[in-house]
Structures are given as structure tokens and as C-alpha cells.
């Protein structure tokens, strides 16, 4: 591990050790991440809030399912190459 990497890791751990409310600290990032799905399902913001939320949750699940599928494919390809 390089000096910069070690220093960054130490700083990160020290910062999180001083964080009383982890959820509050990460809330802005979670909100920003969900915005992409709101934009995807209702860019004009014409749907009722509850419907927009349901659709955004489905879009989020589809996003993570696609990531899982890509990951499985990459692991399979790596295992085939190693064999």
C-alpha cells in the first residue's frame, strides 16, 4: 500500500469514527443517486409522488439487477480463462 493510499485510509476511518449519524452523513448522496431514477421514470414530474416513487424503485432494482448480471458474466468469463 502506498503512503498516499494509507494516509487516505487512515483519514477516512478517523472521519467515520467521529460521525455520530452515518445515515444523515450519506443522505445527500443517496438522494442524488435516486434522482437519476426519478428523472428516468418521470422527467417532467407529472406523475403523482407515490407513483413516481414506485416506478423509481423498480428502475433502481432493474439497474442493480443489470449490474449483478454483468458481474456474474465477468466472473464466469474469468473462471473460463483461468481454467
Number of C-alpha atoms within 10 A of each C-alpha: 6 7 8 9 10 11 11 12 12 11 12 11 11 11 10 12 10 9 12 9 9 11 10 11 12 10 11 11 11 12 10 11 12 17 14 15 20 22 13 15 20 17 13 9 11 9 13 9 10 9 13 20 17 13 17 21 16 14 18 18 12 12 12 12 12 12 12 12 11 12 12 12 12 12 12 12 11 11 10 9 8 7 5
